[in-house]
């Protein structure tokens, strides 16, 4: 009788890459967490980068032009993301119609590409982790791709400082943008793990190590979700 071959394992000792979805408030440090996971052998699926690529495609550009006109395009004929964001998040679009329109243009193909990227890494099987950094991961139903959804938590005053220094946003602008996303309380409740990020990178690295150790154990014992 033939013996069953044990599955090959990757560098984390797992039979397949574990998929980590990141959620949290704007300025919570999701991208920094993603970078630390990548530094530990993970592969990043960056929905923002995929969105950039989509906005450069002729069919998507045509739909954006039809909805918002030439005002959101730069001299090079490409979508100017800063101008588009101003239009989408403008006071006249406060009802959310602007975001709904933009999501209608990019969302179906963006989510397909995120799913395809995750599946490609899983098929190769060599990386221990796949980290999905998508601002609207829960809104788009991408949590079903993940072994765990991680809520990156930072104090409100720290998030306000980060977006002020990094993006030039006021506290009012931060609040206005976040009103167009799920409430933080709901994101936290729907996550399977809360990762604190109230300090600097030195304090964050051990928290990421704890996350990966917990995920490694849960995948091995079949308790992930």
N, C-alpha and C positions, 0 to 999 in steps of 0.2 A: 504494500500500500504506500502510495507516495506521501511524503511528508509535506505539510504546508509550509511554504517559505515565509519567514517573518518579514513584515514590511520594513523597507529601508527607512532610516530615520535621518533627520537633518541635524544641523548643529545644535539645536535646542533639545535634541533627543525625542522629537515628535515625528510621527509618521507622515504628517502633512503640515504645511504652514498654518499657523493660527492667525485668524483675521481679527484685527482690532479696529473698531470704529471710534473715532474721536468726536465728542460733542462738547459744548460749553458755551459760555457767553463770549461775545466779541472782546478780544483782548485778554482772554483767559490763558493763552499760551499753548493752544492746540498744536500749532506748527512747531513750536519748540519741543514739545513732547514727541511729535513725529520724528524730528531730527535725531533725538536721542535714541529712539527705537531703531532708526535706520543705522545709526552708529554702532548698534549692537547686532547688526546683520539683517535687519528688516528691509523690506521693500515698500516704498511709498507709492500709494495711488492718490494723487493730488487732484481732487475734483476742480479746484480753481484753475490749475494749469490746463486741464482738459477743456474747461470753459473758455480759456484764452484761445486755444486751438480752434474751437468751434466758431468763435467770433471772427476768425480769419477766413472761414470757408465762404465761398461766393453765395451759396444758397441762404446761409444764415445772415450774411451781410445784407442781402436783398430784403429779407423779412424785417430786419432791424431798421433799414432805411424806410421801408413802407410804413412802419409804425411811428418812428420818431424823426424821420427826415435827415437832412444833411448836417444838422446841428450837432449830432453825436459822432461825426466822423472827423478825422484829422486830415491834414494836408496830404498825407500819403494814401488816402482812400481807405484806410483801415478804421475799424471802430475804435474810437477813443473811449477807453473804459471809464476814465474819470468823468467825462462828459455824459456818458450813458448813465453812470451811477447818479449823477446830479439830477438827471431827468427822471429816472426811475424813482428816486427817493425825494423828489421835490414836493413842496407843499401841495401842489395841485394833484399829486399822485398819492397823497396821504391815505386814501381809501384802500390802497393796495392794488389798484388796477394795473399800475405800471409794472409792479413786480410780477403779477399774475401773467401779464402779457409777455414779459421777458422769459419767465419760466416756461410758458407755452411754446416759445421758440426753441429754447436750448435744452429743456429738461428731458424730453424723451431720448434724444441721442446721447446726452451727457450721461444719463443713468445706464444706458446700454454700454457705453464705453467703460464706465467704472466697473460694471459687472464683468465685462470681457477682460479687463486688466487684472482683476482679482483672480478670475478663473485661470488665466495664463500663468500667473505666479504659482497657483495651487497645483497646476498640472506639472510644472517643472519640479516643484517639491523641494528645492534645495534651500530656499530661505526659511528661517525659522518663523518669521513674522511677516504679515502683510498689514500695513497700517493705512486705513482709509481716512483721509482728512477731507471732510466735506461739510461746509457750514450748515447745509440743510439735510444732513444725513437722515434724520428722523422724518422730516417733512417729505422726503423723496422715497421713503420706504427702503432705504439701503441697509437698515439695521439687520435685515434678514440675511445679508451676506456675512455677517460678523459672528465670530465666536463670543465676543464680548463687546459691549458698548461702554466706553469709558467717558465719564463726565469730568472734564478738567475744570477744577474749581479754583477761583481766585477772588479775593475780596473786591467789592465794588470800587473802592478807592484806588486799588492797584490797577484794575482794568481801566479805569478812567485815566490814570497816569500813563499807562502804556499806549492807549489810542491817542492821547494828546501829543505825546512825544513821537510816536511812530507814524501816525496818520494825520496829525493836525486837527483832530476832531475835538469839539467841545463835548462836555457832558451831555448837553441837550441833543447834539447830533448822535452820540452813542445811543441814547435812550430812544431816539426816533428810529434808528436803524433796527434796534432790537425789538421794537414793537411789531416788526414785520416777520419775526421768527417766533417759534414756540416759546412760551415762557420758560425761564430758567428752572423754575420749580418742576415743570413737567419733564424737561430734559433730564434733570437729576433723577427724578423718580423712575424714568424709563431706562436708565443706565444700570449696568450690572456691577460697576466699579466706579468709585469716586477717587480721583487723583488730585491731591492738594497741590496748588502751585502759587503759594502766597509769597515765596521768597525768590531768590535768584537761581541761576542755573545750577550752582553748586548744591543747593537744597533740593532741586528738582530731580537730579540724576538718581539719588537713592530711591525716590518715590517711583521712578520708572523701573528700577531694578525690582522693587517689590511687586509692581504690576506684572512684570514678565514672569517672575517666580510663581505668582498666584495663578497666572494663566497657564503656565506650563503644567502645573499640578492639576488644574481643573480639566485641561484637555486630556491628560493622561488617564484621569479617573472617570472621564465622561460626564463631568458636572458643569461644563461650560455652557454659556447661553447668553 
